[in-house]
Amino acid sequence: MVSVTQQGDDILFTVQGLHKVWAFKSSLTIPRAHIAGARQDAAAASELSGFRALGTSVPWGIKAGTFYLHSQTGLKPTFVDVVHPEQTVVIDLHDEDYQQLIIEVADPAAVLALLRVLK
């Protein structure tokens, strides 16, 4: 699970508990201006098509770490941390190392509201 907080003009994504070990990452700081959009998407975590670069992937279990996922423009680097797909938020980025974050959060609606893309 990932907690999402705002720090000035940046959004801090903090990986919680043992997920830090599974994902090989403890946090990401992304400028708000680099967030292109966000949505709640339970299917995103189960439709990972590509390969895992660094992290953990257990079928029907945890998926955490850096993945290179297939897209229309080729492989795109994506940070993933999901155990419970129903809590998944997908965040599209630009001008960052990762093109996308697919993360499990405690309250998807609150995260989307924080990112000002709640529909």
Secondary structure, DSSP 8 states (H G I E B T S, - for coil): -EEEEEETTEEEEEE-TTHHHHHT-SEEEEEGGGEEEEEE-TTTTTT--EEEEEEEE-TTS-EEEEEEEEETTEEEEEEEEES-GGGEEEEEESSSS-SEEEEE-S-HHHHHHHTT---
